[in-house]
Amino acid sequence: MKMKTEELTAKILNDNPGLDNYKIAIAVASRCDELENGASSKLNIDPTKIKPADLALMEIAQGLVVVKGFEANEK
């Protein structure tokens, strides 16, 4: 079952109090670039059936990737 963008964002914010919507957007964009440039997904999902931005958000929400410079305890 696919979670909605708002639910994923809320999960990230709850799990990482040092992040805000702006930092999440930057992290998703960075991971999206990696995925579009050949990085493998950390999820067992066909990357051709989901948008890279949605895939990146899902990976970050599940804690499977940490984008350099955007760590949970950062202030």
N, C-alpha and C positions, 0 to 999 in steps of 0.2 A: 504494500500500500504506500503510495507516494504522499508525502506530507506537503502541505501548502508552503509557499515561500514565507508567509507570515509566521507559521508554526515553527519552521526551521530557524528563522531569525530569532524568534522568542527563545527557543531552546539554546541557541548560541549565547544570547545575552544572559540567560539564567545561569548557564554553566561557566560563563566567563565574565564576571562583573567588571573587569578592567576594560572591556570592549564596549564600543558604542556602534550605532548604525553606520557611521562614516567609516570606521576601521573595518567593519565587516564588509562593506562594499569594496574597499581597497583590497582586502584579503581575497574576496571572491574573484575580483578582476584579475589579480595576480595568479591565482590558481587556474582560472579560466584560460589565461595566456599559456600556462604550462600545458594544460590539456590540449589546447589547439595546436601546440608545437610538438606533440607526440608523446607527452607523459602518459603513463598508464593510469587508469582509474583504480582507486583502492576499493571500489565497490564492485560487487558481482552484478553489474548492470551493463547491458549493451550500450556503449557510448554513442552509437549511431541513432539510438531511439530516444535520446534525451539531450536537451540543450546543454552545452558546456557550463553555462552559468548555474543551471539547476544542479548539475552533477557536482560542481565545485561547492555549492552551498550545502549539499547533502553530505559531502565528505567532511567539511569543516564542522557541521553540526554533530556528526558522529565521532569527532575527534580523531579522524583517520589521517588528517594532514594538519600541519601547523605551518602557516605561512611566516617565513622569516620576518621578524620585526613586529609581529602581532601576536604576542603571547598573552595568555590569560591574566597573569599577574602584573602585567605592564601598566603603568599609570601615566 
